[in-house]
Amino acid sequence: MAFSAPIVTIAGYMAFAIDFAGELAPLVYLITTALVLIFAVGFTTMTRRVPRPGAFYAYITVGIGRAFGLGSAFVAALSYTMILVGLYCFTGVTIAEMITLFHGPETEWWVWTLVAWSIVSALGHFHVEVSAKVLSVVMAFEILLVIVFNVASLGQGGVDGLSVQPFNPSGLGGVGTGIFVALLFTFGNFVGFESTALYRDEVREPVKTIPRATYLAVIFIGIFYSVSCYALISAYGPSSQQVAEDNPAGMFNDALDTFVASNVSMIAAVLVATSSIAALISTHNVASRYIFNLAADHAVPRYLAGVHPKHHSPYRASLTIAVIAVIALVTIAGLPVNTPVVYGAMSGLGSMGVMTLMVLVSIAVIAWFARPLNRGTDSVWKTVIAPIISIIAIGTIVVFAMSRFDLVVGGEPGQLTWLLAVPGTALVIGIGIALYFRSAKPEYYDNLGRAERGDEDAAGGTKLQV
């Protein structure tokens, strides 16, 4: 949930969904929630049947094959690292603007990015529970503020009375291709929910807690976004789509000041900054655990699979992600580039990479359960129908994203299409390493995706502990 950064989504990204879907944006959020839940059916079924902590990596490995699985792990690690770097840029810009809003001096974005980097890197060194406690406090405050706005807006009937039209599916036909653009943005707001499976070795009773956490996170986020979007549209009435197009960055803040109290948007500015840091912590943890799993399988230096003797955290993988991030940030700070553009490009490309992996996971679910040895008591809905729906629905959005890549990363149509080669290269590298293992080091190849949990070695072990 922290990965989704609820108040950042509502204050910064929800306007784009309203711009393209109009008053039907709340319904689009519900449709996205339903599609993510359908994907989660096959995903959580795999978490119960395949006891491996690699999430997408593990499931694609057992379903489609070791070579493609390792390639997907490299894509996942790269995607989350790109999202992380983009978020660092966004956080620095947000904090700098917040200080100016409070009549402070104008400061460079990279100063606050480095401050955020120090906090996030330090927390990554400790057990996941330390980060969880910090995230819970931040989440509570931001969700509370949005709830206050929702109650105020809906309680006062918005600007022109409440209507059920934003939830009327008959109007979807009039949206046209805008529905695909809106789905692209709303799907991006859910990226990160699958990280529950990455913590398999760090939670109690993972067979129960991982599916439960996955469903609860998706349902809460989906309903919360839909209601908040409805409240935001109601606050502007018939002019909501025009406001979303003309003033996307100020849409939520202006509504806050109007329906709650004047200058309460200044509180929102603080919470957007803290929410950004919370999202950084969550993203850093996800990226570091992908590196940890790759190291456990010898795909990157085995040394990085070390577990801290006291905190039981993947501290070496965490430090690696921190170093990669700071190198990227220092490079960006030294280049004559528009920071918001960099953030959009990095986050958009990373999110699209994750959505592509969701399609591959759904294919892997069908393939794995199609084998006679894996057929158990799981229903056809869980192992065939739900994954097929996910492949069609999410696959369609991914294809649309590739055809209109400018909507994902910015720029003019066709200008940045070459960026698609970045995750493609990561996939090829992973496949190449797997094929090398198959011919030269079959013992490594056989263990890709971690066939056995709790594999230990003299470097410090590869099992994370509760």
Disulfide bonds with the S-S distance in Angstrom:
none
